[in-house]
Amino acid sequence: MRPWKLAEVNYAHIKSHSYEVAVLPCGATEPHNLHLPYGTDMFEGTTVGEKICEAAHEQGAKVVLLPTIPYGTETNQMAFPLAMNLNPSTLFAVITDLVKSLEHHGIKKIVLLNSHGGNDLKALLRELYGKTSAHIFLCNWYRAIADVESELFTHKDDHAGEMETSFGLAYFPELVGRNKDGSLIADDGKVAKTRFEAVNNGWVSITRPWHLLTTNSGAGYPHEATAEKARRMMDLVVKRLAPFLVELSQSKLDEKFPF
């Protein structure tokens, strides 16, 4: 039993221990090029959550990791079979109910550990502000390495590219699809441009239809991925996020929190 993981603890433990911080990983179920499992975002969120909560627990944090939400917003991937969609309003409702549950049980410091780019959760924080006594923090964990991503990986990863494939090779290698020669069954993850320069340059945003954007849902070159790259990345993620959980656990809830 890992005492910081809710799915593994029993009521006897819960009766004699309390938590200050709850971490809720948010994943998705969708294709990741031809080689990564549909549960990639769920596996990533769970793994990152386990690593940072374990490290924080060892440093004295009263933190609990909740089971990962396996579904996310997939409205723009529905042309791919078995992409499992929760509309943003539905996802917001699910998370809101879980926040209310935690609030009811006296846990008022909540971290949404998001692992899926399609889960745009910042609006939910704004919607819940002032409507709950809980304080909600949003962590898109992959943002924690954004400033050094080019030092860790050769190719930028938008979806199922070098970073996510490295993650899979390190933490769920048995689920990464390979050819008989050991090479990945993935394509090169090339993406198409729209007909609008403003969109291509990022000046204007759209909801990208992934069946038109990509060939097999991959957006990023995966073929130079290695498990070692992901382990280096994970070391940095833990180094940056575990201390935050410790600080959050120890921080007093007063009228000026979080300032």
N, C-alpha and C positions, 0 to 999 in steps of 0.2 A: 504494500500500500504506500502510495506517495501522498503524504498528508496535505499537499497543496493542490491535489487534483480531485475535484468533486466526484467524478465518476468512479473513483477507486476507494473513497473513504466510506466508512459506515456511520450509522447513527451514534454508536457509542463514542466515536471520535468527535463527531459534531457536537454532542452534548457537553463535551469538556474542553472544546476549543472554539475560539472566535476568529473571525476574519475582518480585516479592514478594507481590503481591496478585492474586487472581483474582476477577472479578465475573461471577456467573452470573444472568442475567435469567430470571425464571420468569413465563410468560404463560399464555394459555388460548385456546381456540377455541370461541366461543359467540356467539349473537346479541346485538347491542347496539341495541335498539329497531329501527326499520325502516331507519335511515339509515347506521349505522356498520358497517364490515366485521366479519366474524367474527374476524378476526385483530387486532382493536383492542388487546387486552391485550398481544399479542406485539409489535405495532408500537410501542406505548408503552414497553414494557420495553427494547426494542432502542434506541429513540431516546434515552431517558433514559440508558441505559448508555453509548451513544456520546458523549453530551454531557459526562457527568461524567468518563468515562475520558479523553477528549481533554483536558479542562481539567486533570485531575490529572497526566497525562503531561507537559503543557507546564510544570507546576510541579515536575517532577522525579520524580514517582512511578513506580515500576516496577510498572505495573498492566497486566493483560491482561483484555480483555472476551471472554467465551466466547459461543458461539452461544446464542440464546434457546431455552429449552424452550417449544415452542409449545402444549403441552397442560397442562391443569390439572384441578382437581376440579370436576365439573359435575353431581354427583348430584341437585341440586335444580333443574337446568335441562333435564333429559332429556326433558321433554314438548315442548321445542322441537326441531325437526328439525336434525340434524347438530351439536348441541352434543356435543363430543367429550370424554368423561370419562376421567380417570385417578383411580381411588379414592385416598384419602389414603395408604394403605399402599403402593400402586404408585408414586405420586409420591415418597414418602419413599425407596423402594428405588432409584429412578432417581437422585435427588439424592445418596443415600449412595454409589452406585457412582462418581459423578462426583467426589465429595469424596475418595474413596479413590484415584482416578486422580490428582488434584491432589497429594494427600499423597505418593503414590509418586514423583511428579515433583518433589518438594521444595517445593511451594507450600503453605504452612501458614496463610495468611491468606486467608479466603474470605468473600466477601460475596454473600449471596443477595438479589438485587434483584427483589423480588416486585412484580408488576403486576396481580395478580388477587385480589380480595377472598375468593374461594373457596379460595385456597391458604392454609390455616392451618398455617404452617410452624414456629411457635414450639415445638410439641411435638417436632419433629425435632431442634432444637437441644438440647433436654433429653435426648432419647434418645441422641444422639451424644456428649454430654459425657462425657469420661473414656474413650471408646472409640476416639478418634482423637487424633493429635497435632496435627491441624489446629484452628485457632480459627475458628469460624463466626459471622458476623454476619448478622443478618436486617434488611433495609431494605425496608419497604413504602414505596416512594418517595413516594407520595401523602401519607403522614403528615408528610413534611418541610414541607408547606405548610398543615397542619391549623390552625395557630394564626392564619393570615392568609387562610384560604380565603374568608371572608366579605368581605374587602377586595378580593380578586381577582375574585370571581364573585358575581353577584346571587342565584343559586339554588344550594342545596346539591345535590351530585351523589352519588347512590348508585350509579347504573349508567347510562351512556349519556346523562347529562344535560349540563349546561352546560360543565363542565370537560372531560369526555372529548370532547364535540363540538368544543369550542375546540381541543383537542389535535389532533383529526383535521383541522380546517380549516387548522391551521398546518403540520402535518408529513406528512399524507397526504391532501391535499384532493381528489385525483382519485378517492378511494375513498369519499367522503362523498356519499350519495344525495340528489339534489335533484329537485324538480319542474321543469317547464318554465319557471316564473316565477322560478326560483332559490331558492325556499323549500325548507327541509328536508322530506323525505318522512316525517319522524318524527311520532309522536303526542306528546302532552304529558307522557308519562312518569308518569302518576298511579298511585299504589299503593293497594291495598286494605288495610283494617285487619282484624286477626283479631277474633274474638269475645271475646278476653281482654284486659282492661285492663292486666294485668301484663305481657303480651307487648308490647302497643302502647307502653307506657311504658318498655320496656327493662329491666324488673325481672326478667323471665324470658326466656330465649333459646330459639329453635327453629331448625331448618333450614327456611328459608323456601321453600315450593314456588312458584317464580317464575311458573308458568302461572296460579296463583291470585292471586298478589301483584300482577301486572302484566297489561297487555293484550298488549303486543308485546315484552316483556322489558325495556323501559326503565323506570328508576326515577329520575326527575329531569328537570326541564324543560330541553330543549335549545335552545329557539328564540332565546335571547339570546346564544348562543355567538359568539365572534369569534376569529380567528386571533391578534389582538394580545393578548387575554387569556392565551392559552396561552404566547405568547412571554414575557410578563412572569412567568408562573408558572415557566417553564423557567429563566429567569435566576436566580430565587430558589433553585430546586432545585439548580442547578449551584453557586451561591454557598454553599449549605449542605452539599452532599454531596461535592463535589470536594476541599475541604480535609480532610475525613475520610479520603479515600483516600490523600492525601499523608501525613497523620499516620500512618496505618496502615502504609503502605509503609516509612516511616522508623523505626517503632517496633521496638525490640529485643525478640525473643522470649526472655523469661527466666521464672523460676519465679513471678513476680508478674504476668505479663502477663494481662489488659490493665490491671491497676492499677499 
